[in-house]
C-alpha cells in the first residue's frame, strides 16, 4: 500500500500564491486525487470468501451444469445423460483429465484446445481414438480453469448427499426461485432459508 504525506495548505499565503500562478486549491486537490489513483496497485484484488468461487464460475461458464445439473447428480434431462459427480470416485487428476480430454465413446466433450491432436488424451491421438472421439466443447478452457473446476467439484459436489436449499442458493443466489423446490418444511411449519435457519 502506498501512503502519501499531505501537508495542509497554510492559508492565505499558499492559496494566494496558487492563485497568482493561475492555479486553484481545487486544481491541486484534483491533481492529488489523480496521483493517489495512479499510485493504487492494480494487481491487488479482494480475496474471495471461498477459494473455489473461481471453479464455480468455470462450472457455470463452461455449462457443466447443462449435463451434470447444478448439484452434480447428472442423469437424463435437459443437458444429456451425465454421470453423477456426487457419486464419482475420480481423483482430482482424473477429473482434470476427463474435463480436458472428455470421455471417448460418450457425450462428455473435451475442453482442451488441441486434445487428441497436439496433445494425446487417455494415451491416444485422433487416429487412435477414431470414431470414439468425444465431441468438442463449445468453449475451450485453460489448464488453470480446469484445475479450478476440479477443486470446486471436490469441495462442493463430490461425496455430498441429496441437494439442499443452502447449496442451491449458494449456486444461484438467494433471489432465484429455482431453489424453491429445495425448501423444507420444519415441524413448526416454518420454512428454512439459504442458511438453513427458520424464516
N, C-alpha and C positions, 0 to 999 in steps of 0.2 A: 504494500500500500504506500502510495506517495503522499507525503504531507507537505504542506507549504506554510511558511510563517507569513502571515499577512499583517503588515503594520497598519494600524488605523490612521486615517488621514487626520493631520492636525489642522483643523480649520481655524481661521480662514486662510492662513498663509499658503498652504499647499493647494487648496481649492482655487485661490486667486491665481496662483502660478499656472495651474492646469488650464484655467480659462484664458490666460494670456497666451499659452501655447496652443490655443484653439482645441483644447481637449476638455471634456466634462467629466465629472465624477461618474456619470452613467457609462460613459465610454470606457473608463478604467475598470468599472465593475464588469462590463461585458467582456473585456479583454481577459480579466481574471477567470471568468466563467469558462471561456474558451480554453485557456491554459489548463484549468482543472479538468475539463472534459478530456482533453488530449492526454493528460497525464494518467488517466484511469487505465489500468492494464486491460487489454482487450481479451486476453486468453482466460480470464477468470470468470467462471460461471457458477451460480449457486449449486450446491450439491443436492441431488435428488434424495428424498427421504428413503426411497427404495432403490438400491443399486441395480435392480433388474428392470426398472422402468424402460430403459433403452431396448431391452429384449421384448417387452410387451409392445412397444411401438413398432418393432420389426414384425412381430406376430400379426399385428393389425395391417401394416403396410403391405406385407407380402401375401396377405389374405390366407394365412394359415387357418384362421377360423372358418374359412369358406368350406373346408372339408372336415377339419377336426373339431369345429364348433369353438365358441369362446372358452368353454370349460374343458376342452381337450378330450371329451368322451368319444369323439368320432362317430362312426356309424353312418348309416344311409341318411339321405336328406338333401338339403339344398346345395351341398358342395361336393358330394361324392360319398364313397363308402370307405372312409378313412379309418385307420386303426386308432384305438384309444391311447392317448398319451398319458392318461391317468394310470393305465394298467401296464404301460410299457416296461420292459426290462432293460431297455437300452441305456448305455452309459453316455456321458457327455460326448466322448469321441465318436461313438456310434450315431448319436443324434446329429452331430456336426456332419459326418459323412453322409447320412441319409438326406439331410437338407441340401447339402451341396451337390450330391450325385443322384438324388431321387432313389427310387426302388425299381430296378429292372422288372419288367413284366407286370407292373401295376400302374395306377394312375398318379402315384406320388411323383411330382415333377422334380427336375434338378434346378437348383437356384444358382449354380456356379457357372459363370461365363467360361466357356472352353471345356466344360465337362465332357468326357469321352472323346475329346479332340486333343486339345493342348494338355489336358490332364486325364490320366487314367482314373476311372472310378470303379470301385469294387474290383480292382485288378484288371479291368477291361477297357479297351478303346472302342470307338464306334463300330468298327468292323467286327470285333469280337462279341459285342453285346447284340449286334444285329437287330432283328425285329423286336427284341425285348427292351430296346432303349426306352427309358422313361420319357414322358413329354417334357418340353422345355417350359419353365415357369414364365409367367408374364412379366416378371421383374427379376433381375439378377441381384444378388446380394454379395457384399464384400465378406471376407472371412470373419472379420470382427463382428459384423452384424449377425452372422450365423452363430458364432460363439455366444453372442448376447441372447439370441432367441433360445439357444440350448440352455443357458443359465436360467432364463425365465421359465422354461418348461420344467426344469429340475426343481426349481424353488417353489413354483406356484401351481403346478399341474400334476406332475408325476407322483403317484402314491397317494393322492388325495381321494377322499370318499366321494359321495354324491355332491354335485354342485350346490352351493349355498347362496343366499341372498348377499352376504358380505362379499363373496368372491365376485359375483355378478356386478355388484355396484362398484367394486374396485376396477373392473374391466370397462364398464360402460359409463360409470358415473352415477351419482345418486338421483339425477333428474330423469333418467331413462326409464320408460315403462316396460322395457324388455325384461327387467328383473322382477317385475311384479309377481310372476308365477313362482318365484322362489321365496316370497314372504311366507312365513309360517304363523299359524295361529298359536297363541300361547294359552295355557289353561284358563287364564282370566279373560280371554277373548281379545287381548291386545295383539297388535302385530309387531314384529321386530323391525328395526331399522337396519341400515347398512352396517352398523357396528354390532348388531346382534342384540341391542338393548331395546326394551319395550318402547313404543312410541308414546 
